[in-house]
């Protein structure tokens, strides 16, 4: 334990982002945020750490196992390092912006830190870009959240984009209708999470046939809808199915090129969601590009009551895997003594200028050494072979 560590060694799940990747990430975040701003989402910037009881209240309670905690030496209170930014935005809406007109459109970008990574996402520090639409439970809001996320991702040139739609409240509605006790519901949830039809049948009693049909209904969008339509669902579950159908119909018009699948029993990661939820995927990319859905904030402007909301979070680490390779930046080496106005004009034209800090014996070799593809000669960039 007393051995000195190599200075490049970092804790598991943390890493340095080097050139050019760090620059690409910054550009990707800026482009995503520009799309959100274009739809009327205003940017907020929550702090990295908050008092534990605030950070982990309401929807934030689901992130408790992933949250780093420490003692604040100033206040003497426990604080948490955010593991997700959505609960922070909900808090801002309910406090600082409680008098703002609803629906409230907010967006954000930043880093989160988690106690541990997952098998699909081993990173513990994750970049997030997201948007929240707070103060409405309308179908239009569900459609907007999915459509805006899809537009933001498409703006990066990502191909093979698909969205997987799920209904986290559907299974609870069925369990309630069949009056399953808490222990049975827990066993049903575990069986569904593992897609274990045998365990599901053993755990669910009279609800087993219907839950089994829901499990089998997952798949390509049109086929899944047809399978769901054939089921005799309890009243509350049928209402969820009807809302899903309306969202899908309107999405086809709003984002005609977007592929979609449906998994009516998926719940992992959607534990605090209260309605239609979704995950985005891209061709040949492992893991989710982002996820979102409907939820309830822990408080709102009306008598401290909770508000209906929907939104999404995009994960920049996975998004970067899906973004097509960028063209190499136009870097030009500017020898010592060149008029600064020439370099200024080149930067205005989109060039990256790398100025010499002293005389070079061989300007061409020096340009190549500094990763420049061009050399400024006689006031013009000359390509280097």
C-alpha positions as CSV (number, residue, x, y, z in Angstrom):
1,X,0.0,0.0,0.0
2,X,3.0,2.3,0.5
3,X,4.4,1.8,-3.0
4,X,4.3,4.9,-5.1
5,X,1.8,4.9,-7.9
6,X,2.7,5.8,-11.5
7,X,1.4,9.2,-12.2
8,X,-0.6,8.0,-15.2
9,X,-2.4,5.4,-13.2
10,X,-6.1,6.3,-12.5
11,X,-8.8,4.6,-10.4
12,X,-10.9,1.9,-12.3
13,X,-13.6,3.4,-14.5
14,X,-11.8,6.8,-14.8
15,X,-9.7,8.0,-17.7
16,X,-8.0,10.9,-19.3
17,X,-9.5,12.1,-22.6
18,X,-6.6,13.1,-24.9
19,X,-6.3,15.1,-28.2
20,X,-8.1,14.9,-30.6
21,X,-10.9,13.0,-28.7
22,X,-11.4,15.7,-26.0
23,X,-11.9,18.3,-28.7
24,X,-14.3,16.1,-30.6
25,X,-16.3,15.5,-27.4
26,X,-16.6,19.3,-26.8
27,X,-17.8,19.8,-30.4
28,X,-20.3,17.0,-30.1
29,X,-21.7,18.5,-26.8
30,X,-22.0,21.9,-28.4
31,X,-23.9,20.5,-31.4
32,X,-26.3,18.5,-29.3
33,X,-26.9,21.5,-27.1
34,X,-27.6,23.7,-30.1
35,X,-30.4,21.4,-31.2
36,X,-31.9,21.5,-27.8
37,X,-31.7,25.3,-27.7
38,X,-33.3,25.4,-31.1
39,X,-36.4,23.7,-29.6
40,X,-36.7,26.2,-26.8
41,X,-34.8,24.3,-24.0
42,X,-32.9,26.7,-21.8
43,X,-29.6,25.7,-20.2
44,X,-29.1,25.3,-16.5
45,X,-25.9,24.3,-14.7
46,X,-26.4,22.4,-11.4
47,X,-23.5,22.0,-9.0
48,X,-21.3,18.9,-8.9
49,X,-22.2,18.2,-5.3
50,X,-25.4,18.8,-3.2
51,X,-26.7,18.1,0.3
52,X,-27.4,14.4,0.4
53,X,-31.0,14.7,1.4
54,X,-31.8,17.0,-1.5
55,X,-29.8,15.0,-4.1
56,X,-31.4,11.7,-3.2
57,X,-35.0,12.8,-2.8
58,X,-37.8,12.0,-5.2
59,X,-36.6,10.6,-8.5
60,X,-33.0,10.9,-7.1
61,X,-33.6,8.1,-4.7
62,X,-33.0,5.6,-7.5
63,X,-29.4,6.8,-7.8
64,X,-28.6,6.3,-4.1
65,X,-26.6,3.1,-4.6
66,X,-24.4,4.9,-7.3
67,X,-23.8,8.1,-5.3
68,X,-20.4,9.0,-3.7
69,X,-21.0,10.6,-0.3
70,X,-18.6,12.7,1.8
71,X,-18.7,15.1,4.8
72,X,-18.8,18.8,3.9
73,X,-16.2,20.4,6.2
74,X,-17.9,23.8,6.0
75,X,-21.5,22.8,6.9
76,X,-20.8,19.6,8.7
77,X,-23.5,17.9,6.7
78,X,-23.3,14.9,4.3
79,X,-23.1,15.8,0.6
80,X,-23.3,13.7,-2.5
81,X,-21.5,13.9,-5.8
82,X,-24.2,13.7,-8.5
83,X,-24.6,10.4,-10.3
84,X,-27.2,11.7,-12.6
85,X,-28.3,15.3,-13.5
86,X,-32.1,14.8,-14.0
87,X,-32.9,15.0,-10.2
88,X,-30.9,18.2,-10.0
89,X,-32.9,19.8,-12.8
90,X,-36.1,18.7,-11.2
91,X,-35.0,20.4,-8.0
92,X,-34.2,23.6,-9.8
93,X,-37.6,23.6,-11.5
94,X,-39.3,23.1,-8.1
95,X,-37.4,25.8,-6.3
96,X,-35.5,28.4,-8.3
97,X,-37.9,28.3,-11.2
98,X,-41.1,27.5,-9.4
99,X,-42.7,30.7,-10.7
100,X,-41.7,30.1,-14.3
101,X,-44.5,29.3,-16.8
102,X,-45.2,25.6,-17.4
103,X,-44.4,23.6,-19.4
104,X,-40.8,24.4,-18.5
105,X,-38.1,23.3,-21.0
106,X,-34.6,23.0,-19.5
107,X,-31.4,21.4,-20.8
108,X,-28.0,20.6,-19.4
109,X,-24.5,19.2,-20.1
110,X,-21.9,18.0,-17.6
111,X,-20.1,15.1,-16.0
112,X,-21.5,12.7,-13.4
113,X,-19.6,10.3,-11.1
114,X,-20.8,6.9,-10.0
115,X,-19.7,4.5,-7.3
116,X,-19.4,1.7,-9.9
117,X,-19.8,1.1,-13.6
118,X,-21.9,-1.6,-15.2
119,X,-21.0,-4.4,-17.6
120,X,-22.2,-2.4,-20.6
121,X,-20.8,0.9,-19.3
122,X,-17.7,0.3,-17.1
123,X,-16.9,4.0,-17.0
124,X,-17.7,5.6,-13.6
125,X,-17.3,9.2,-14.9
126,X,-19.9,9.8,-17.6
127,X,-20.7,12.9,-19.7
128,X,-24.3,13.7,-20.0
129,X,-26.3,16.0,-22.3
130,X,-30.0,16.1,-21.6
131,X,-33.3,17.9,-21.6
132,X,-36.4,17.9,-19.3
133,X,-39.9,19.0,-20.2
134,X,-41.6,19.7,-16.8
135,X,-45.2,20.5,-15.9
136,X,-47.2,18.5,-18.5
137,X,-48.4,14.9,-18.8
138,X,-49.5,15.2,-22.5
139,X,-48.9,12.7,-25.3
140,X,-47.4,15.7,-27.2
141,X,-44.7,15.9,-24.5
142,X,-43.8,12.2,-24.9
143,X,-43.5,12.6,-28.6
144,X,-41.4,15.8,-28.3
145,X,-38.9,14.3,-25.9
146,X,-38.3,11.3,-28.3
147,X,-38.3,13.4,-31.4
148,X,-35.9,16.1,-30.1
149,X,-33.5,13.4,-28.8
150,X,-33.6,11.7,-32.2
151,X,-33.0,15.0,-34.0
152,X,-30.0,15.8,-31.8
153,X,-28.4,12.5,-32.4
154,X,-29.1,12.6,-36.2
155,X,-27.5,16.1,-36.3
156,X,-24.2,14.3,-35.6
157,X,-24.5,12.1,-38.7
158,X,-25.3,8.9,-36.7
159,X,-26.6,6.1,-38.9
160,X,-28.9,3.2,-38.0
161,X,-30.6,5.1,-35.2
162,X,-33.4,3.2,-33.4
163,X,-35.5,3.8,-30.3
164,X,-36.7,1.0,-28.0
165,X,-40.0,2.0,-26.3
166,X,-41.1,0.5,-23.0
167,X,-43.9,0.9,-20.4
168,X,-42.5,0.5,-16.9
169,X,-46.0,0.8,-15.4
170,X,-47.6,-1.9,-17.5
171,X,-46.4,-4.9,-15.4
172,X,-47.4,-3.2,-12.1
173,X,-50.8,-2.5,-13.5
174,X,-51.3,-6.2,-14.4
175,X,-49.9,-7.3,-11.0
176,X,-52.3,-5.0,-9.2
177,X,-55.3,-6.2,-11.3
178,X,-54.5,-9.8,-10.3
179,X,-53.8,-8.8,-6.7
180,X,-50.3,-10.2,-6.5
181,X,-48.6,-9.6,-3.1
182,X,-45.3,-7.8,-2.7
183,X,-43.2,-10.9,-2.6
184,X,-44.8,-12.3,-5.8
185,X,-44.4,-9.0,-7.6
186,X,-40.7,-9.0,-6.7
187,X,-40.3,-12.5,-8.1
188,X,-42.2,-11.5,-11.2
189,X,-39.9,-8.5,-11.7
190,X,-36.8,-10.6,-11.3
191,X,-38.1,-13.2,-13.8
192,X,-38.9,-10.6,-16.3
193,X,-35.6,-8.8,-15.9
194,X,-33.9,-12.1,-16.8
195,X,-36.4,-13.0,-19.5
196,X,-37.0,-16.3,-17.7
197,X,-40.4,-17.6,-18.8
198,X,-40.3,-20.6,-16.5
199,X,-39.6,-18.5,-13.4
200,X,-42.3,-16.1,-14.5
201,X,-44.9,-18.8,-14.7
202,X,-44.0,-20.1,-11.3
203,X,-44.1,-16.7,-9.6
204,X,-47.2,-15.1,-11.2
205,X,-50.1,-17.5,-10.5
206,X,-53.2,-16.5,-12.5
207,X,-51.4,-13.6,-14.0
208,X,-48.8,-16.0,-15.6
209,X,-50.4,-16.4,-18.9
210,X,-50.9,-12.7,-19.6
211,X,-47.4,-11.8,-18.3
212,X,-45.9,-14.5,-20.4
213,X,-47.7,-13.0,-23.5
214,X,-46.3,-9.6,-22.6
215,X,-42.8,-11.1,-22.4
216,X,-43.2,-12.7,-25.8
217,X,-44.6,-9.5,-27.4
218,X,-41.2,-7.7,-27.3
219,X,-39.6,-7.1,-30.6
220,X,-39.8,-5.0,-33.9
221,X,-42.3,-2.2,-33.5
222,X,-45.1,-3.2,-35.8
223,X,-45.1,-6.8,-34.8
224,X,-44.9,-5.9,-31.1
225,X,-47.9,-3.5,-31.5
226,X,-49.9,-6.2,-33.2
227,X,-49.1,-8.7,-30.4
228,X,-50.0,-6.2,-27.7
229,X,-53.3,-5.3,-29.4
230,X,-54.4,-8.9,-29.3
231,X,-54.1,-9.1,-25.5
232,X,-57.0,-8.7,-23.1
233,X,-55.4,-6.2,-20.6
234,X,-56.8,-4.9,-17.4
235,X,-58.2,-1.3,-17.6
236,X,-55.1,0.6,-16.4
237,X,-52.8,-1.5,-18.5
238,X,-55.0,-1.1,-21.5
239,X,-54.8,2.7,-21.1
240,X,-51.0,2.5,-21.1
241,X,-51.1,0.4,-24.3
242,X,-53.4,3.0,-25.9
243,X,-51.1,5.8,-25.1
244,X,-48.2,3.9,-26.5
245,X,-50.1,3.5,-29.7
246,X,-50.8,7.2,-30.0
247,X,-47.1,8.1,-29.3
248,X,-45.9,5.6,-32.0
249,X,-48.4,6.9,-34.6
250,X,-47.3,10.5,-34.0
251,X,-43.6,9.6,-33.9
252,X,-43.9,8.0,-37.4
253,X,-45.0,11.4,-38.7
254,X,-42.6,13.5,-36.6
255,X,-39.5,11.3,-37.3
256,X,-40.3,9.2,-40.3
257,X,-36.8,7.6,-40.6
258,X,-36.6,6.5,-37.0
259,X,-36.7,2.7,-36.5
260,X,-38.3,1.5,-33.3
261,X,-38.8,-1.6,-31.2
262,X,-41.1,-2.2,-28.2
263,X,-40.3,-4.1,-25.0
264,X,-43.4,-3.9,-22.8
265,X,-41.8,-5.5,-19.8
266,X,-38.4,-3.8,-19.6
267,X,-37.8,-2.0,-16.3
268,X,-34.1,-2.0,-15.5
269,X,-32.9,1.6,-15.2
270,X,-36.5,2.9,-15.4
271,X,-37.4,2.2,-11.8
272,X,-38.6,5.8,-11.1
273,X,-40.4,6.3,-14.4
274,X,-44.2,6.6,-14.5
275,X,-45.0,6.2,-18.2
276,X,-43.6,5.7,-21.6
277,X,-39.9,5.4,-21.5
278,X,-37.2,4.8,-24.2
279,X,-33.6,4.0,-25.0
280,X,-31.7,5.0,-28.2
281,X,-29.3,2.7,-30.0
282,X,-27.2,2.9,-33.2
283,X,-25.9,0.5,-35.8
284,X,-22.7,-1.4,-34.7
285,X,-22.5,0.5,-31.4
286,X,-22.5,-1.4,-28.1
287,X,-24.7,0.0,-25.4
288,X,-27.3,2.8,-25.2
289,X,-26.7,6.3,-26.7
290,X,-29.2,7.6,-24.2
291,X,-32.5,7.0,-22.4
292,X,-35.4,8.9,-21.0
293,X,-39.1,8.8,-20.3
294,X,-41.9,10.1,-18.1
295,X,-41.5,10.6,-14.4
296,X,-42.8,12.7,-11.4
297,X,-40.7,15.3,-9.8
298,X,-40.6,15.2,-6.0
299,X,-42.1,18.7,-5.7
300,X,-43.6,21.5,-7.8
301,X,-44.9,25.1,-7.7
302,X,-48.5,24.2,-6.7
303,X,-48.7,23.5,-3.0
304,X,-45.3,21.7,-3.1
305,X,-47.0,18.9,-5.2
306,X,-45.1,16.7,-7.6
307,X,-45.1,17.6,-11.3
308,X,-45.4,15.4,-14.3
309,X,-42.3,15.5,-16.5
310,X,-40.5,13.8,-19.3
311,X,-37.0,14.1,-20.7
312,X,-33.9,12.3,-21.8
313,X,-30.2,12.0,-21.1
314,X,-27.6,11.2,-23.8
315,X,-24.3,9.6,-22.8
316,X,-21.4,11.3,-24.6
317,X,-19.0,8.3,-24.3
318,X,-21.4,6.1,-26.3
319,X,-22.4,8.9,-28.6
320,X,-18.8,9.4,-29.6
321,X,-18.6,5.8,-30.7
322,X,-21.5,6.3,-33.1
323,X,-20.3,9.6,-34.6
324,X,-18.7,9.2,-38.0
325,X,-15.0,9.9,-38.2
326,X,-14.4,13.6,-38.5
327,X,-12.2,15.0,-41.3
328,X,-8.7,15.9,-40.1
329,X,-8.4,19.5,-38.9
330,X,-6.7,21.9,-41.2
331,X,-3.5,22.7,-39.3
332,X,-1.0,25.0,-40.8
333,X,2.5,25.7,-39.4
334,X,3.3,29.5,-39.3
335,X,7.1,30.2,-39.4
336,X,8.6,32.8,-37.2
337,X,8.3,36.4,-38.5
338,X,5.0,36.0,-40.4
339,X,2.6,38.9,-40.3
340,X,0.1,38.1,-37.5
341,X,-2.7,39.4,-39.8
342,X,-2.2,36.6,-42.2
343,X,-2.6,34.0,-39.5
344,X,-5.6,35.8,-38.2
345,X,-7.3,35.7,-41.7
346,X,-6.6,31.9,-41.9
347,X,-8.2,31.3,-38.5
348,X,-11.3,33.2,-39.7
349,X,-11.4,30.9,-42.7
350,X,-11.4,27.8,-40.4
351,X,-7.7,27.0,-40.3
352,X,-5.8,26.0,-37.1
353,X,-2.6,28.0,-37.0
354,X,0.4,26.7,-35.1
355,X,2.9,29.5,-34.6
356,X,6.6,28.8,-34.4
357,X,8.2,30.0,-31.2
358,X,11.6,30.4,-32.7
359,X,13.6,29.8,-35.9
360,X,13.4,26.3,-37.4
361,X,16.3,24.6,-39.2
362,X,13.8,22.8,-41.5
363,X,10.3,24.3,-41.5
364,X,8.7,21.4,-43.3
365,X,10.0,18.8,-40.9
366,X,9.0,21.1,-37.9
367,X,5.5,21.3,-39.4
368,X,5.2,17.6,-39.6
369,X,6.6,17.1,-36.1
370,X,3.9,19.4,-34.8
371,X,1.2,17.4,-36.6
372,X,0.5,20.1,-39.3
373,X,-0.6,19.1,-42.7
374,X,0.3,22.4,-44.2
375,X,3.1,25.0,-44.1
376,X,2.6,28.7,-44.6
377,X,4.8,29.9,-47.5
378,X,4.5,33.2,-49.2
379,X,1.3,33.9,-47.4
380,X,-0.4,30.7,-48.5
381,X,-0.9,27.3,-46.9
382,X,1.1,24.6,-48.8
383,X,0.1,21.0,-48.4
384,X,2.8,18.7,-47.1
385,X,3.2,15.3,-48.7
